[in-house]
Amino acid sequence: MSVLNKVESGYLQLMRILVLALATIVLVGVVVLGVSAVSDYNAKPATVSEAIDIKASAFKLDDDAAEGAGDDAAKQHPGAAKLEAALADVINKHGKTLLGASFQFDKAEVHELVIGALEDPDQGEPFLTSQTAYLDQVLGRADVAKQAKTSEAFYAIVNKVFVDYHMAYAAEKERISNAKDEAKLDASGKRSGVYISVYMIAALFSAFIMLVLLIVQIRIERSIRVMSEANARA
């Protein structure tokens, strides 16, 4: 009988250790979920850079020629003259380099293009500034210079740069907008996941309490058996 009591006592001790280990794991899970829930509750949309970066190296030449913008009635707009001059300076600089010193470009020819961009809420001055820099880089490329042997070819390339840049800029704006939407959805999803985490925390914590009570019960059982054995020997 004494051997049987020792075996039972050993089993109780082993069960107590296993339950204690399980309770510890559950408690760690509660803490981890709690930290994760707090983090997700405070989740904010990831920062998305609004910088438009269009590489001049991406410009591709072809044989299509586009017509230049025609003159229109003058429109007043703050900063328009400066932007027109900057754009015209780039065209004149490369025109003189590629076609000769006699080349002359009148900034009035880009007036409509500049005003149109300034009045477009999706473009504005940043669009024109970056477009001017893009045009400067494209016209400075060796492969472009080889094809701009005549004024017609030169202007066709300039017009194609304008068209291509407009499309690339719109694509970049759409990409940024989509990235912002995805960041907002991701943050919203994380905040929604907090409620699931709360339920899991509650369930795990309840399991932890039950395991603790089971440990106490096992300890009491062992104490009773020890006392019974002591009384039996007495």
PAVODREN-128104 format. One record per atom (N, C-alpha, C): x, y, z. Coordinates in steps of 0.05 Angstrom, whole numbers, plus 5000, padded with zeros to 4 digits. Layout:
XYZ/...
***
This chain:
501749765000/500050005000/501750255000/503950235014/505850465016/506950524988/507650304973/508750344946/506650474928/504150394931/501950504914/501650804921/501850874946/501551154954/503851314943/506251194943/508551344932/508251384902/507151184888/506751214859/504651434853/502451424869/500351634866/501551904872/503151924892/504352184900/506252274878/507652084865/509452154843/507852264820/505652124813/503952214791/502852494796/502052544821/500952804828/503153024825/505552954833/507753144831/508353204801/508352984785/508853024756/506653184743/504153134751/501853284740/502053574748/502953614773/503153894782/505254044766/507453914760/509554044744/508554104715/507153904703/506153944676/504054164675/502254174695/500254384696/501554654700/503554664717/504954914722/506355014697/507554824682/508854904657/506855004637/504554864635/502454954617/501355224625/500955274650/499955524660/501855754653/504455694655/506555894648/506355964618/506055754601/505855804573/503355974566/501155904579/498656054575/499056344583/500356394606/500756664616/502556824596/504656694586/506356824566/504656894541/502856714533/501156764510/499357004515/498357024539/496657254546/498157514544/500657514554/502357754553/502957834524/503757634508/504457684479/502057794464/499757664468/497257764455/496558044464/496958094490/496258354501/498058574488/500658524486/502458714474/501758754445/501158534431/500358554402/497758714399/495858664417/493258804415/493659104419/495259174439/495759464444/497059594420/499059444408/500459554385/498559594361/496859384356/494959404334/492859614339/492059654364/489959854371/490960134364/493560174367/494760434361/495960454333/495260254317/496360234290/495560484273/497460594258/496960814241/497760734212/496660864192/497460794164/500460844160/501760654147/504560684141/505060934124/507261074129/507961314115/508561244086/507261384068/507861344039/509061594028/511361564016/512761794004/511161903980/510762173979/509362293957/511262403936/513762333938/515762433919/515262293892/515062453871/514862353844/517662313832/518362073826/521062013816/520861873789/521162023767/520961913741/523661943728/524961713721/527661713711/527661783681/529461963674/529762043646/530761803629/532061613642/533061383627/530861203617/528461243628/526161073620/524861173594/525561413585/524461533561/525361363537/523361293520/523961133496/523361293471/525161293453/524861433427/523161263408/521661403391/520261263369/520161463345/518761383324/518761543300/516261723298/514661723320/512161893319/512862173325/511662353310/511962643314/509362763323/509462923344/507063063354/507163353347/504863473345/504663753339/505063913364/506364153361/506964323384/504464463393/504464563417/502164713427/501964983414/499565063406/499065313392/498865543412/499065783401/498766023418/495866063425/495366183449/492666233458/492666493472/490266593479/490166843494/491666823520/493067023527/494767023551/493066993576/493966823594/492666793620/494566863642/493667003661/495367083683/495266873705/497666803715/497866603736/500366653751/500266673778/502766723794/504866513788/507266603782/509466413777/509566303749/507566353733/507566233706/509866323689/510466583690/512666693673/515366563680/515866513705/518366393714/518566103704/516365963706/516265683697/516565663667/515265843653/515465853624/518365903615/519566093629/522366163622/524265933628/523765783650/525565563657/525265343635/522865283627/522365083607/523565163580/523165413573/524265513547/527265513548/528465573571/531365583573/532565303567/531265093578/532164823573/531964753543/529764823531/529364763502/531464923486/531865173492/533865343478/536665233482/537365153506/540065053511/540664803494/538864613494/539364373479/538964413449/537164593442/536664653413/539264783401/540464963415/542965083405/545164883404/545264703424/547364503424/547064303401/544664223396/544164013376/543764123348/542664363345/541864463319/543464713310/544864833329/546465063322/545765313338/547565513337/547165753353/544765923343/543865873319/541666033308/538965943319/538865713332/536365613342/535265803363/532665853361/531366033380/528565933386/527965903411/525265813420/523966023437/521466093430/519966303444/518366173467/518766283491/517366163514/514366173512/513366353494/510466383491/509266123480/510965953468/509965703456/509265503478/510265533502/509665343523/507665473544/506665713537/504865853555/502465683562/501165573541/498665413545/499265163561/501565043555/502264793570/502664863600/504065073606/504665153633/502065233648/500365393635/497865473648/496065233653/495965053634/494264813637/495164653661/497864623664/498864463687/498364603713/498664873713/498265023738/495365013747/493464993728/490664993735/489664713741/491364513736/490564233742/491264173771/489264103788/489864053816/491663813820/491863633801/493663393803/496463453794/496963693783/499663753773/500863993788/500264233777/501264473791/504264513786/505464693803/508264763800/510164523803/509764343823/511564113825/511763953799/509463923785/509463773760/511263913739/510964173736/512464323716/515464323723/516064353749/518864363757/520264093751/518963873758/520163613753/520063543723/518063643709/517963593680/520263733665/520863973674/523064123662/525763983667/526163883691/528563733698/528763483681/526463353678/526263103662/527063153633/525863363622/526463443594/529463503591/530563643610/533463703609/535163453608/534463253625/535963003626/535562843600/533162833590/532662673565/534162793542/533963053538/535363183515/538363173518/539363113542/542163093546/543262813540/541462623535/542262353529/543462323501/545562163498/546962133473/545162013451/543461813458/541761693438/539661883428/538762063445/536862263437/538162463418/540562543425/541962743409/542462643380/542862383377/543362263351/540962293333/538562283345/536062303329/535062583324/536062763340/535163043338/536963203319/537063113295/538763243275/537463473260/534863483261/533363703248/531463823269/530564073262/528664203281/526064043284/525163913262/522763763263/523063523282/525363383279/525963163297/526263253326/527563473329/527963583356/525363643370/523563783355/521063853367/519263613372/519463413354/517963163357/518763023383/521363023388/522362903413/521463053438/521563323436/520663493458/517763443464/516163433443/513263383448/512763113459/514262913449/513962643460/514762623489/516762773497/517562793525/515262893542/513963103532/511663223547/509463013550/508862873529/506662673530/507362443548/509762343545/510662113562/510862193591/511862433596/512062513624/509362543637/507462653622/504762693633/503562423641/503962223624/502861953629/504361823653/506961853654/508561733676/507861873702/507462133702/506762283726/504062193737/502162163719/499462073727/499561793739/501261623727/501561353737/502861353765/504761523769/506061553796/504061653817/502461853809/500461953827/498461733835/497661573816/495761363821/497061153839/499661093834/501060893851/501160993880/501761253884/501961363911/499261353925/497161423909/494461413920/493661133929/494360933912/493660653918/495260563943/497760653944/499460573967/498260683993/497260933992/496061054016/493560904023/491860834004/489460684009/490060414022/492160274011/492860014023/493960044051/495460264056/496460314083/494160354103/492060504094/489760554111/488260294117/487860134096/486459884099/488059694118/490659694116/492359524133/492059614162/492159874167/491859974194/489059914205/487059944188/484259884197/483959594203/485259414187/485159134192/486459054219/488659184224/490059134250/488259214273/486959454271/485259544293/482859354297/481859244274/479559054276/480458794290/482958724285/484058474297/484358494327/484358734337/484558774366/482358634381/479858644370/477558524383/477958214385/478958094364/479457814364/481557744385/483657914386/485757874406/484657894434/482858074439/481658114466/480157854474/478657744455/477157494461/479157264468/481257254452/483257044456/484657084483/485257334490/486457394516/484657304539/482057374536/480157294557/480056994560/479956854537/479856554538/482356434551/484656544543/487156434553/487456504583/486656734590/486856814619/485056644636/482656574625/480856394639/482056124643/483356034621/484755774622/486955774643/488356004644/490556034663/489456014692/487256154697/486056144724/485255854732/484055714712/483255444717/485655264723/487855304708/490255154713/491455204740/491455464748/492455534774/490755394796/488155394793/486355264812/486954964813/487554844789/488254564788/490854504802/492754684799/495254654814/494854664844/493154844853/492554864881/491154614891/489254514874/487854264881/489754024883/491654004864/493553794865/495353814890/496154054896/497854104920/496354014945/493754094946/492154014970/491953714972/491453584948/491253294948/493753164958/496053264949/498653154958/498953184988/498153424997/498453485026/496753295042/494353245032/492553055047/493652775047/494852685025/496052425024/498452395043/500052615043/502352615061/501452585090/499352745097/498352735124/497152465130/495752345111/494652075115/496751865120/498951885104/501151705108/502451735135/502751985144/503952035170/502151925192/499551965190/497751855210/497751555210/497951435186/497951145184/500451025198/502751165194/505151065207/505151105237/503651315246/503451365275/501651155287/
***
